[in-house]
Amino acid sequence: MQSFSKFSLTLIFVLSIVFGIHIFVLYKLGSPLFDNRIIAAYLVNCSLALVIYLTLFLLKNKMSEQIGFLYMGGSFVKFLIFFIFFYPYYKLDGGLDSLEFAAFFVPYLISLILETLGVIEFLKK
C-alpha cells in the first residue's frame, strides 16, 4: 500500500500545482477562472486516476497478464466519463473551444502520464 500512498500524494501534489498554473494562465489571458467545469475536471480526473491505479495495483498479482488490457479499460472509462458528463456541456454553445478543451484535457493528460509512470514503477518490482 506504500506504493498507492506515494502515487496518491504525487498525483494530488502535481495536479494542484498544474491547477494553480492553469488558473494563473487563465487570469493572465483575462478569461473566466472557474468556467468550463475546470474544478470538476481536475477532481474527476484525479479521482479516476486514483481508482484505476488502485485497481491495477490490487490486481497486479492475480491478473498480471491482463494488466495492459485493464489499463486500457481505465482509459476507456475516462473517455466515457468525458463524453457523458463534460462533452454535452461543452457543446451547448455549438462547439468545443480551446478553453473548454484545456479545462478537461490538461488534467487528463497529467493524470494519464502520472498513472502510466506509477503503473510502470509497480510492474518493475
MILOSE-150069 format. One record per residue (C-alpha): x, y, z; residue number from 0; residue in three letters. Coordinates in nm, 2 decimals. Layout:
BEGIN
@X->X; Y->Y; Z->Z; resi->NUM; resn->Ala
...
! end
This chain:
BEGIN
@X->0.00; Y->0.00; Z->0.00; resi->0; resn->Met
@X->0.30; Y->0.23; Z->0.03; resi->1; resn->Gln
@X->0.31; Y->0.25; Z->-0.35; resi->2; resn->Ser
@X->-0.05; Y->0.37; Z->-0.36; resi->3; resn->Phe
@X->0.01; Y->0.63; Z->-0.09; resi->4; resn->Ser
@X->0.32; Y->0.76; Z->-0.28; resi->5; resn->Lys
@X->0.12; Y->0.77; Z->-0.60; resi->6; resn->Phe
@X->-0.17; Y->0.94; Z->-0.44; resi->7; resn->Ser
@X->0.04; Y->1.21; Z->-0.28; resi->8; resn->Leu
@X->0.24; Y->1.27; Z->-0.60; resi->9; resn->Thr
@X->-0.08; Y->1.29; Z->-0.81; resi->10; resn->Leu
@X->-0.26; Y->1.53; Z->-0.58; resi->11; resn->Ile
@X->0.06; Y->1.75; Z->-0.54; resi->12; resn->Phe
@X->0.13; Y->1.76; Z->-0.92; resi->13; resn->Val
@X->-0.23; Y->1.82; Z->-1.01; resi->14; resn->Leu
@X->-0.26; Y->2.10; Z->-0.75; resi->15; resn->Ser
@X->0.05; Y->2.27; Z->-0.90; resi->16; resn->Ile
@X->-0.08; Y->2.23; Z->-1.25; resi->17; resn->Val
@X->-0.43; Y->2.36; Z->-1.15; resi->18; resn->Phe
@X->-0.26; Y->2.67; Z->-1.00; resi->19; resn->Gly
@X->-0.06; Y->2.73; Z->-1.32; resi->20; resn->Ile
@X->-0.38; Y->2.67; Z->-1.53; resi->21; resn->His
@X->-0.57; Y->2.93; Z->-1.32; resi->22; resn->Ile
@X->-0.28; Y->3.17; Z->-1.35; resi->23; resn->Phe
@X->-0.27; Y->3.14; Z->-1.73; resi->24; resn->Val
@X->-0.65; Y->3.19; Z->-1.74; resi->25; resn->Leu
@X->-0.61; Y->3.50; Z->-1.53; resi->26; resn->Tyr
@X->-0.33; Y->3.64; Z->-1.75; resi->27; resn->Lys
@X->-0.55; Y->3.58; Z->-2.06; resi->28; resn->Leu
@X->-0.84; Y->3.76; Z->-1.90; resi->29; resn->Gly
@X->-1.05; Y->3.45; Z->-1.92; resi->30; resn->Ser
@X->-1.30; Y->3.34; Z->-1.66; resi->31; resn->Pro
@X->-1.10; Y->3.14; Z->-1.39; resi->32; resn->Leu
@X->-1.35; Y->2.88; Z->-1.29; resi->33; resn->Phe
@X->-1.55; Y->2.84; Z->-1.60; resi->34; resn->Asp
@X->-1.58; Y->2.53; Z->-1.82; resi->35; resn->Asn
@X->-1.62; Y->2.29; Z->-1.52; resi->36; resn->Arg
@X->-1.25; Y->2.32; Z->-1.46; resi->37; resn->Ile
@X->-1.27; Y->2.22; Z->-1.09; resi->38; resn->Ile
@X->-1.49; Y->1.92; Z->-1.17; resi->39; resn->Ala
@X->-1.25; Y->1.82; Z->-1.45; resi->40; resn->Ala
@X->-0.95; Y->1.82; Z->-1.21; resi->41; resn->Tyr
@X->-1.14; Y->1.64; Z->-0.94; resi->42; resn->Leu
@X->-1.28; Y->1.38; Z->-1.17; resi->43; resn->Val
@X->-0.95; Y->1.31; Z->-1.34; resi->44; resn->Asn
@X->-0.77; Y->1.28; Z->-1.01; resi->45; resn->Cys
@X->-1.04; Y->1.05; Z->-0.87; resi->46; resn->Ser
@X->-1.04; Y->0.83; Z->-1.17; resi->47; resn->Leu
@X->-0.66; Y->0.80; Z->-1.18; resi->48; resn->Ala
@X->-0.66; Y->0.70; Z->-0.81; resi->49; resn->Leu
@X->-0.93; Y->0.44; Z->-0.86; resi->50; resn->Val
@X->-0.77; Y->0.30; Z->-1.18; resi->51; resn->Ile
@X->-0.42; Y->0.29; Z->-1.02; resi->52; resn->Tyr
@X->-0.56; Y->0.12; Z->-0.70; resi->53; resn->Leu
@X->-0.75; Y->-0.13; Z->-0.91; resi->54; resn->Thr
@X->-0.44; Y->-0.22; Z->-1.11; resi->55; resn->Leu
@X->-0.22; Y->-0.23; Z->-0.80; resi->56; resn->Phe
@X->-0.46; Y->-0.47; Z->-0.63; resi->57; resn->Leu
@X->-0.50; Y->-0.69; Z->-0.93; resi->58; resn->Leu
@X->-0.13; Y->-0.69; Z->-1.04; resi->59; resn->Lys
@X->-0.06; Y->-1.04; Z->-0.89; resi->60; resn->Asn
@X->-0.39; Y->-1.21; Z->-0.98; resi->61; resn->Lys
@X->-0.42; Y->-1.08; Z->-1.33; resi->62; resn->Met
@X->-0.07; Y->-0.98; Z->-1.43; resi->63; resn->Ser
@X->-0.12; Y->-1.10; Z->-1.79; resi->64; resn->Glu
@X->-0.42; Y->-0.87; Z->-1.83; resi->65; resn->Gln
@X->-0.29; Y->-0.55; Z->-1.66; resi->66; resn->Ile
@X->-0.24; Y->-0.38; Z->-2.00; resi->67; resn->Gly
@X->-0.60; Y->-0.45; Z->-2.10; resi->68; resn->Phe
@X->-0.72; Y->-0.33; Z->-1.77; resi->69; resn->Leu
@X->-0.52; Y->-0.02; Z->-1.80; resi->70; resn->Tyr
@X->-0.67; Y->0.05; Z->-2.15; resi->71; resn->Met
@X->-1.01; Y->-0.02; Z->-2.00; resi->72; resn->Gly
@X->-0.94; Y->0.25; Z->-1.74; resi->73; resn->Gly
@X->-0.86; Y->0.49; Z->-2.02; resi->74; resn->Ser
@X->-1.18; Y->0.40; Z->-2.19; resi->75; resn->Phe
@X->-1.37; Y->0.47; Z->-1.87; resi->76; resn->Val
@X->-1.21; Y->0.82; Z->-1.86; resi->77; resn->Lys
@X->-1.32; Y->0.90; Z->-2.21; resi->78; resn->Phe
@X->-1.67; Y->0.76; Z->-2.14; resi->79; resn->Leu
@X->-1.70; Y->1.00; Z->-1.84; resi->80; resn->Ile
@X->-1.58; Y->1.29; Z->-2.06; resi->81; resn->Phe
@X->-1.84; Y->1.21; Z->-2.33; resi->82; resn->Phe
@X->-2.12; Y->1.16; Z->-2.08; resi->83; resn->Ile
@X->-2.06; Y->1.44; Z->-1.83; resi->84; resn->Phe
@X->-1.84; Y->1.70; Z->-1.99; resi->85; resn->Phe
@X->-1.89; Y->1.70; Z->-2.37; resi->86; resn->Tyr
@X->-2.26; Y->1.78; Z->-2.37; resi->87; resn->Pro
@X->-2.19; Y->2.08; Z->-2.15; resi->88; resn->Tyr
@X->-1.91; Y->2.20; Z->-2.37; resi->89; resn->Tyr
@X->-2.12; Y->2.15; Z->-2.69; resi->90; resn->Lys
@X->-2.40; Y->2.38; Z->-2.56; resi->91; resn->Leu
@X->-2.26; Y->2.68; Z->-2.74; resi->92; resn->Asp
@X->-2.22; Y->2.48; Z->-3.06; resi->93; resn->Gly
@X->-1.85; Y->2.38; Z->-3.04; resi->94; resn->Gly
@X->-1.56; Y->2.28; Z->-2.82; resi->95; resn->Leu
@X->-1.33; Y->2.58; Z->-2.78; resi->96; resn->Asp
@X->-0.97; Y->2.57; Z->-2.67; resi->97; resn->Ser
@X->-1.05; Y->2.68; Z->-2.31; resi->98; resn->Leu
@X->-1.31; Y->2.40; Z->-2.28; resi->99; resn->Glu
@X->-1.07; Y->2.15; Z->-2.43; resi->100; resn->Phe
@X->-0.79; Y->2.26; Z->-2.19; resi->101; resn->Ala
@X->-1.02; Y->2.25; Z->-1.89; resi->102; resn->Ala
@X->-1.06; Y->1.88; Z->-1.93; resi->103; resn->Phe
@X->-0.76; Y->1.75; Z->-2.12; resi->104; resn->Phe
@X->-0.48; Y->1.92; Z->-1.92; resi->105; resn->Val
@X->-0.57; Y->1.73; Z->-1.60; resi->106; resn->Pro
@X->-0.65; Y->1.42; Z->-1.81; resi->107; resn->Tyr
@X->-0.30; Y->1.43; Z->-1.97; resi->108; resn->Leu
@X->-0.12; Y->1.50; Z->-1.64; resi->109; resn->Ile
@X->-0.32; Y->1.22; Z->-1.47; resi->110; resn->Ser
@X->-0.25; Y->0.98; Z->-1.76; resi->111; resn->Leu
@X->0.12; Y->1.05; Z->-1.75; resi->112; resn->Ile
@X->0.15; Y->1.00; Z->-1.37; resi->113; resn->Leu
@X->-0.07; Y->0.69; Z->-1.39; resi->114; resn->Glu
@X->0.14; Y->0.54; Z->-1.66; resi->115; resn->Thr
@X->0.46; Y->0.61; Z->-1.47; resi->116; resn->Leu
@X->0.31; Y->0.47; Z->-1.15; resi->117; resn->Gly
@X->0.20; Y->0.15; Z->-1.31; resi->118; resn->Val
@X->0.54; Y->0.10; Z->-1.48; resi->119; resn->Ile
@X->0.70; Y->0.15; Z->-1.14; resi->120; resn->Glu
@X->0.50; Y->-0.12; Z->-0.96; resi->121; resn->Phe
@X->0.52; Y->-0.36; Z->-1.25; resi->122; resn->Leu
@X->0.90; Y->-0.34; Z->-1.24; resi->123; resn->Lys
@X->0.90; Y->-0.47; Z->-0.88; resi->124; resn->Lys
! end
